[in-house]
């Protein structure tokens, strides 16, 4: 994703990253509900994303700058008013939140049963629901401000990414999802408008340690970037 962002920004495109800066009550780095994030974990995650954004030449907008104080108070009051037996039915803008967060719950709780939610699981669910709503609200403002022509999302099985996806659909944006297929050991790019998939086994580590000038990249790297751009509907020869 950042390889593509670098290539586009160096070609004159205005690329922006929406970054979590630790402002959410829950995220995918909390596991099983009994290992809360520490300030060090949040700082490391934020620094990783900032370093990649700086390397790619894009702008960074933190989620906290797009979440108002009234958003925090209203979502807190809202989730406190939802009875336990109604958690499985809670919806936000037509999306059932339990379904949107299902993959995350399954990774956290091996014995999760929507009909028999434990006290620890209930706290976890409420925190994730609130985080989902706040990300969706922040994303809505992000899209209104930047008015992107296209957007890229990483691995929509994550509830926060799913919340971002919800807003891109409502805004009718051209959206592509990047994910890693562990079985194929490949990067997969899927266009949500065409439902087509592009796959490459060129997986690079330590992207930010590479030179940031696309003209210095190896031919195999440039070839993959050109293929992705072509797949997404851009003409690579007119970009750089």
C-alpha positions, 0 to 999 in steps of 0.5 A: 500500500505504501509502495503504491502511495509513494509512487502516486505521491511522487507523480503529483497525486495528493495522498492522505493517510488516516491514522489511529493515534491511540484514541480508541477504546479498543482495536485489533491489537487487544487480544482476548480482552485480558491484555490491554494495550500499553502506551508503548504499544500504541506509540510503536504502532503510531510511529510505524505508520508515521514513518511509512507515511513520511517515506511515501510522501503522503499526509497524515491525519490522526483519528483523534482530530476528527472525533469531537468531545460530543462524539465521545460522550454520546457514544459512551452514553449510548453503549451504556444504555444497551442491555446485554441481551440486545448487544447482538442486535445493535446496528449502526447505519444499517450494519449489525455491529456484532457481525462487523466485529465477529472475526475480531471476537473469534480471535479474542474468544475461542468460546464466544457465544452471542447467546451466553456473553460473559461479563469480560466479553460484554465489556470487550464487545461494548468497547469494540462497538464504540470504537467502530462507531467513532471510526465511522464518524471520523472517517465520514469527516475525513472523506468530507474534508479530503474528497478522495477520488479513490481509497485503499483499505487494509484487511477489512476483517478488522472492525476498524477497517470495516468501519472505514469501508462503511463510509467509503460505500456510503460516499460511493468511492472507488475502493480497493482492499489490500490483504495478505494471503498466508496460504499463498504467501501473497499480497491480494488487491481486490477492487470492490467495484469490479469484484476482481482480484490481483495477486502478487507474491512479491512481498517486501519487508522494511519498506521504509528502509528503501530509497523513496525515489521510485526511479531507484527501485528494482525492475521487479518492484516497479513492474508490480506497482505498474500492474497494480495501477493498471488493475486499479484503472490508472495508466502507469506510463502517465503517472511517472 
